[in-house]
Amino acid sequence: MTGPCPEASNPAPPECERFGDHGGRQGWTMDKRRIFQIVSLFFLHSSSGWEAKWFCLPVLSCHSCSLSWFACPIGVFIHYNGYRVFPFLALGTVLLLATLGGRLLCGWVCPFGLLQDVMYKIRSPKFRLPRWTSWMKYVVLFAMVFLFPLLQGEYSLYSFCRICPASAIQVTLPNLVGQGFQITHSGTAIKLGILGAILILVTFSSRAFCKTMCPLGALLAPFNLISFWRVRPATTECISCHRCDKICPTDARPSVKILESTAPNRAPECIACHDCQAVCPKAGE
C-alpha cells in the first residue's frame, strides 16, 4: 500500500516529507510514537493530589501545575541555584536518564514536544532555521538557568521560568482564566507574548523551540554521543535518497551518520523519534 505522497525520486511537499501517509509497517512505526506521546501527556498530568515532585523527569512540564506528577529539572535547578545549593538528587536523576536514553524523552514523552509536532501539521509555508541557531539553546541554559539565578536569586527576572512556554500553558493561562482574564502584571503579558510567538514559529519550522530555546534539550544533547539507546539505521545499503533528512523533525541530518555506519542519534540534535527508520525505502529489503 502506498500513500498519497510522491515517491522518493520526486520532490515531496513539506507536509508529506514529515507527516505523510507512508502506509503499512512504516505508517505504524510513526503512529506508535504519536500514541506514546498522547498517553504520556495524560499520564504526566493526571495527579489528583498524589505526586512525586521529588523526582525530576527531564521533559518540559511545569511542576507548579496542580495536575503534574513530577518536578521539572529546569525549575529545580533554578530554585537551587537561587539559594546556592547544589541539586545532587535532581542532577543525578537527569544525568542517569540522559545516559540511558539521550534525548529519547524529547521525542517520545515531552508534552511540549507533542504540541510542536501538532502545530507543525497546520498547513502553512515551511522553512528550516539556520544551523547556527541550534547553539542558542546552550546560551539559554547557561544564562537563564544557571548564571542569572545564581547571581540574582531564584526570582530573577531573567530566569527561564519567567518565559517558559510550558509554564505559560499549564499555570499562567489557567490562573488568568480564574482571574477573569485580567492581566495585572507585565511579566504575565510578556510570558504569554513569548508563548504566542513560539507557537507561531513552530507552525512554520519543525520543533523550532527544541532547536533554539529549550534548555533541557541543551542539557541532554551531549549525552546523545554516549547514551545506551541507539537508533539503528534501517539499512546498510544507503542510496542517499535523503528521505530521512527531509522527515527529521530537528534537521539532525541522519543520512550523515548512516553513511558513516553510525547510529543516527549520535547527533546532538536527534530526539530519537525513529522517523528516519520509518521512511527508508530500503528498509526490510
Phi, psi and omega per residue, in radians:
M1 nan 2.386 3.104
T2 -2.113 2.662 -3.131
G3 -1.560 -3.092 -3.079
P4 -1.364 -0.125 -3.100
C5 -1.411 2.671 -3.136
P6 -1.117 2.869 3.107
E7 -1.282 3.012 -3.040
A8 -1.084 -0.477 -3.081
S9 -1.352 -0.199 -3.137
N10 -1.896 2.619 3.076
P11 -1.188 2.322 -3.125
A12 -1.863 2.494 3.082
P13 -1.138 2.730 -3.050
P14 -0.955 -0.688 -3.090
E15 -1.172 -0.457 3.069
C16 -1.405 -0.638 -3.094
E17 -1.059 -0.701 -3.030
R18 -1.803 -0.581 -3.008
F19 -2.283 0.382 -3.067
G20 -1.220 2.962 3.092
D21 -1.476 1.842 -3.099
H22 -1.679 -0.152 2.981
G23 1.248 2.714 3.001
G24 0.932 -2.419 -3.081
R25 -1.049 -0.654 -3.117
Q26 -1.141 -0.771 3.129
G27 -1.081 -0.701 -3.139
W28 -1.163 -0.644 3.123
T29 -1.043 -0.710 -3.111
M30 -1.359 -0.624 3.126
D31 -1.184 -0.549 -3.110
K32 -1.049 -0.707 3.115
R33 -1.142 -0.730 -3.140
R34 -1.101 -0.714 3.094
I35 -1.077 -0.762 -3.141
F36 -1.107 -0.691 3.110
Q37 -1.089 -0.754 -3.099
I38 -1.189 -0.759 3.097
V39 -1.074 -0.727 3.122
S40 -1.095 -0.703 3.134
L41 -0.994 -0.842 -3.108
F42 -1.260 -0.624 3.136
F43 -1.164 -0.801 -3.072
L44 -1.150 -0.383 -3.094
H45 -2.139 0.845 -3.109
S46 -2.108 0.216 -3.097
S47 -1.207 2.364 3.094
S48 -1.993 0.448 -3.109
G49 2.306 -0.682 3.039
W50 -1.279 2.502 -3.133
E51 -2.752 2.906 3.099
A52 -2.348 1.018 -3.060
K53 -1.232 -0.075 3.038
W54 -1.322 -0.264 -3.084
F55 -1.806 2.232 3.135
C56 -1.708 1.929 3.054
L57 -1.642 2.110 -3.042
P58 -1.317 1.180 2.962
V59 -2.360 2.772 -3.087
L60 -1.476 1.610 3.123
S61 -2.563 2.077 -2.985
C62 -1.211 2.196 -3.135
H63 -1.359 -0.094 3.040
S64 -1.363 -0.217 3.073
C65 -1.194 2.299 -3.076
S66 -1.165 -0.284 -3.114
L67 -1.695 -0.108 -3.073
S68 -1.354 2.436 3.122
W69 -1.468 -0.670 -2.953
F70 -2.081 2.945 3.118
A71 -1.538 2.638 3.056
C72 -1.549 2.195 -3.118
P73 -1.022 -0.644 -3.110
I74 -1.122 -0.797 3.105
G75 -1.086 -0.677 3.134
V76 -1.180 -0.768 3.123
F77 -1.061 -0.748 3.132
I78 -1.106 -0.747 3.127
H79 -1.061 -0.860 -3.104
Y80 -1.192 -0.673 3.095
N81 -1.083 -0.664 -3.140
G82 -1.068 -0.540 3.133
Y83 -1.808 0.141 3.096
R84 0.964 0.805 3.094
V85 -2.094 2.379 -3.100
F86 -1.397 2.212 -3.087
P87 -1.490 1.305 -3.035
F88 -1.017 -0.899 -3.070
L89 -1.153 -0.787 -3.114
A90 -1.098 -0.840 -3.121
L91 -1.149 -0.712 3.124
G92 -1.087 -0.715 3.122
T93 -1.104 -0.808 -3.128
V94 -1.120 -0.756 -3.138
L95 -1.124 -0.653 3.116
L96 -1.133 -0.875 -3.127
L97 -1.147 -0.612 3.111
A98 -1.179 -0.653 3.111
T99 -1.185 -0.615 3.139
L100 -1.283 -0.745 -2.991
G101 -2.208 -0.047 -3.069
G102 1.064 -2.197 -3.137
R103 -1.730 0.446 -3.130
L104 -0.985 -0.738 -3.111
L105 -1.153 -0.481 3.092
C106 -1.077 -0.690 -3.066
G107 -1.505 -0.428 -2.991
W108 -2.032 -0.346 -3.008
V109 -2.174 -0.648 -2.988
C110 -0.979 2.107 -3.134
P111 -1.098 -0.654 -3.131
F112 -1.288 -0.439 3.007
G113 -1.154 -0.731 3.084
L114 -1.065 -0.762 3.129
L115 -1.041 -0.726 3.121
Q116 -1.107 -0.730 3.129
D117 -1.077 -0.707 3.138
V118 -1.195 -0.747 -3.138
M119 -1.099 -0.635 -3.116
Y120 -1.193 -0.366 3.127
K121 -1.297 -0.241 3.089
I122 -1.121 2.318 -3.122
R123 -1.146 2.134 -3.122
S124 -2.963 2.879 3.023
P125 -1.051 2.494 -3.118
K126 -2.059 2.549 3.079
F127 -2.598 2.796 3.097
R128 -1.808 2.413 3.085
L129 -1.317 2.625 3.058
P130 -0.994 2.550 -3.047
R131 -1.109 -0.504 -3.115
W132 -1.150 -0.371 -3.119
T133 -1.160 -0.315 3.132
S134 -1.153 -0.318 3.124
W135 -1.383 -0.263 -3.079
M136 -1.094 -0.611 -3.082
K137 -1.146 -0.476 3.098
Y138 -1.242 -0.598 3.055
V139 -1.148 -0.745 3.103
V140 -1.047 -0.796 3.137
L141 -1.043 -0.866 -3.076
F142 -1.165 -0.802 -3.017
A143 -1.419 -0.830 -2.959
M144 -1.628 -0.199 3.098
V145 -1.876 -0.622 -3.074
F146 -1.916 -0.945 -2.970
L147 -1.197 -1.045 -3.060
F148 -1.119 -0.761 3.065
P149 -1.075 -0.614 3.126
L150 -1.165 -0.705 -3.088
L151 -1.429 -0.624 -2.980
Q152 -1.987 -0.071 3.135
G153 1.677 2.967 -3.065
E154 -0.996 -0.607 -3.036
Y155 -1.664 0.441 3.074
S156 -0.966 2.419 3.105
L157 -1.173 -0.235 -3.086
Y158 -1.896 0.318 3.055
S159 -1.425 2.705 -3.082
F160 -1.106 -0.570 -3.133
C161 -1.017 -0.438 -3.136
R162 -1.219 -0.371 -3.106
I163 -2.158 0.045 -3.026
C164 -1.028 2.139 -3.124
P165 -1.200 -0.537 3.095
A166 -1.156 -0.733 3.077
S167 -1.110 -0.651 3.128
A168 -1.071 -0.702 -3.119
I169 -1.324 -0.754 -2.997
Q170 -1.493 -0.449 -3.053
V171 -2.129 -0.938 -3.036
T172 -1.115 -0.846 -3.122
L173 -1.117 -0.813 3.077
P174 -1.035 -0.705 3.102
N175 -1.129 -0.648 3.134
L176 -1.147 -0.692 3.081
V177 -1.104 -0.730 3.134
G178 -1.150 -0.428 3.127
Q179 -1.634 0.149 3.129
G180 1.277 0.568 3.104
F181 1.047 0.585 3.071
Q182 -1.731 1.879 3.117
I183 -1.442 1.961 -3.060
T184 -1.844 -0.011 -3.082
H185 -2.443 2.396 -3.124
S186 -1.125 -0.520 3.112
G187 -1.071 -0.616 3.112
T188 -1.140 -0.773 3.132
A189 -1.100 -0.710 3.130
I190 -1.130 -0.768 -3.122
K191 -1.091 -0.767 3.123
L192 -1.207 -0.597 3.090
G193 -1.130 -0.724 3.101
I194 -1.147 -0.709 3.074
L195 -1.015 -0.820 3.141
G196 -1.065 -0.736 3.140
A197 -1.112 -0.714 3.139
I198 -1.146 -0.743 -3.141
L199 -1.119 -0.619 3.071
I200 -1.179 -0.798 -3.105
L201 -1.064 -0.767 -3.082
V202 -1.273 -0.228 3.020
T203 -1.244 -0.554 -3.092
F204 -1.704 -0.467 -3.088
S205 -2.333 2.100 -3.024
S206 -1.038 2.253 3.087
R207 0.868 0.678 -3.092
A208 -1.061 -0.659 3.121
F209 -1.131 -0.770 3.118
C210 -1.011 -0.701 -3.035
K211 -1.350 -0.520 -2.958
T212 -2.047 -0.433 -2.967
M213 -2.233 -0.359 -2.978
C214 -1.264 1.972 3.133
P215 -1.199 -0.484 3.112
L216 -1.217 -0.681 3.058
G217 -1.079 -0.678 3.112
A218 -1.140 -0.650 -3.139
L219 -1.207 -0.650 -3.073
L220 -1.487 -0.460 -2.987
A221 -0.933 -0.815 -3.120
P222 -1.065 -0.427 -3.093
F223 -1.323 -0.214 3.011
N224 -1.028 -0.491 -3.068
L225 -1.275 -0.351 -3.061
I226 -2.243 -0.019 -3.018
S227 -1.122 2.685 3.112
F228 -1.268 -0.448 -3.132
W229 -1.287 2.304 3.137
R230 -2.249 2.291 2.988
V231 -1.561 1.890 -3.098
R232 -1.382 2.326 3.088
P233 -0.974 2.486 -3.100
A234 -1.216 -0.300 -3.100
T235 -2.639 2.728 2.993
T236 -1.785 0.074 -3.120
E237 -2.093 1.071 -3.102
C238 -1.076 2.304 3.131
I239 -1.834 0.189 3.085
S240 0.971 0.748 3.073
C241 -1.399 -0.317 3.084
H242 1.133 0.338 3.043
R243 -1.100 -0.630 3.134
C244 -1.132 -0.644 3.111
D245 -1.166 -0.673 -3.096
K246 -1.195 -0.612 -3.064
I247 -1.571 -0.242 -3.103
C248 -1.045 2.089 -3.048
P249 -1.216 -0.284 -3.126
T250 -2.052 0.239 3.126
D251 0.940 0.756 -3.107
A252 -1.431 -0.054 3.133
R253 0.910 1.123 -3.125
P254 -1.065 -0.446 -3.118
S255 -1.063 -0.547 3.137
V256 -1.097 -0.793 3.140
K257 -1.224 -0.659 -3.124
I258 -1.107 -0.739 3.118
L259 -1.161 -0.399 3.083
E260 -1.571 0.084 -3.081
S261 1.032 0.663 3.139
T262 -2.075 2.590 3.092
A263 -1.023 2.281 -3.115
P264 -0.989 -0.539 -3.100
N265 -1.385 0.145 2.979
R266 -1.333 -0.082 3.028
A267 -1.447 2.360 -3.091
P268 -1.013 -0.540 -3.078
E269 -1.431 -0.208 -3.083
C270 -1.177 2.353 3.100
I271 -1.880 0.314 3.053
A272 0.947 0.698 -3.131
C273 -1.323 -0.345 -3.139
H274 1.219 0.160 3.120
D275 -1.121 -0.487 3.130
C276 -1.124 -0.560 3.065
Q277 -1.215 -0.649 -3.023
A278 -1.179 -0.555 -3.026
V279 -1.748 -0.034 -3.096
C280 -1.142 2.105 -3.119
P281 -1.209 -0.253 -3.132
K282 -1.670 -0.064 -3.117
A283 -1.101 2.348 3.077
G284 1.447 -0.028 3.132
E285 -1.407 nan nan
